[in-house]
Amino acid sequence: MRIDQPNTILIISSELDVSEVIANISNTYPIPHWTFVYLLEDLLDQAGAELNRTDTFLVRDFAAHAEIERAFDRIASEYRVTAVLPNDEFAVHIAAWANERWGLPGLTLEVAARFRDKKRMKQIAQSFDIPTPRELTLDQIKGGAATFPIILKPRSLAGAVGVKIITSALELSDIHSGEDDAYQDMSDRQYILETYNSQPLYQLDAVVLRKQLAFLSAGEYLGKPIDYLAERPLGYLSVPEDDLQARWRPFIERVMVAFDGPDGVYHIEAFGDADDGFELLEIAYRPGGGPTAEMIELAHGIDLRLLHLTLQLGLCESLQAHHSAEAWAYLMFPKRHLSRETLYVTHLSLPDSENLPTLKISTLPRPGDTASGEFFCHKDGLGTFAFCGGRQRVAEDVHYVLDHYQVHLEARSS
């Protein structure tokens, strides 16, 4: 949608630095009469003094809906908001809620549920004959109609949080899946059960402009997101261009038609191989996490974080993406999320950069950094690496880092 001037636009985000993205947009596009206001989630209590501003409203947890209600009241008492935009995954439902509360155009709760409620995702995909892991009921499982292993996962969380591989019906004795319950955003008590797929898992990053698929990147996960929470590295290696255009693009075009979402950036996960076709796992209305945005900017010259808000604002008339290399990849190294004691970084064992010609970006922890604790997001890890270059050399560099990079830890900070 095109937002006419002047307006007051509320940006909802769980990323505290979103105002920097808006500043970059403002430097690129002529929007001098717009006022931007921010509702931010400060889950880790990391907000600094720079966010103590009249245009910024902080809440502790987007899952605490009473807290959100109070924040809405404070915002409405000081601003006449004319549009509400989500910046990321956890802002989608909150933005739609604000729109419906204030009678504003834009994202609705029904549309938001398409990209938040995994049960609704399955219903939409199946209605368009798009394969997806089959949802199972507790009665089916207990009656022997399901083959183990199966997957149990929350209906609305992200980043593989709460996902479990179930190997017997005994593990479900205390589970209430809420099969007939109305959707509750951010609930850690609503689960779905689905069939397990052992095929390779792919990450796809798409841009929709004027309801058309304007950009697509696809890559195979090295490992799986659920493994990251089990303290194993997670990576990505792009697929060859021929596979992207001949196999993945037609599938994702079908997905985008089925979900009929607004212009913006989408993060999609799907299973697939050459013989069995593709199976949609999830679709989210936001840029991919970890170093995805940095990797895509290296490979294609576009900034997904900036694009997501620019497209929602109706400012982007066309998209100029390019291929700067044959292949691109990333690696993420997790914290020790399973540790029962607090661990700290002592030192790093680093690969020799001269042996890594395709390594373009690395973000490393520092001695004394906390190396354990509950998982919150993929950016909160023990190192990220982004690669771009020839396909064979990128693959070699990725495996070289996997083999040689080490973060040394101890229970007490040095």
Summary of the structure (lengths in Angstrom):
residues: 414
radius of gyration: 21.5
end to end distance: 53.1
largest distance: 63.1
contacts: 1309
relative contact order: 0.11
helix: 30%
strand: 27%
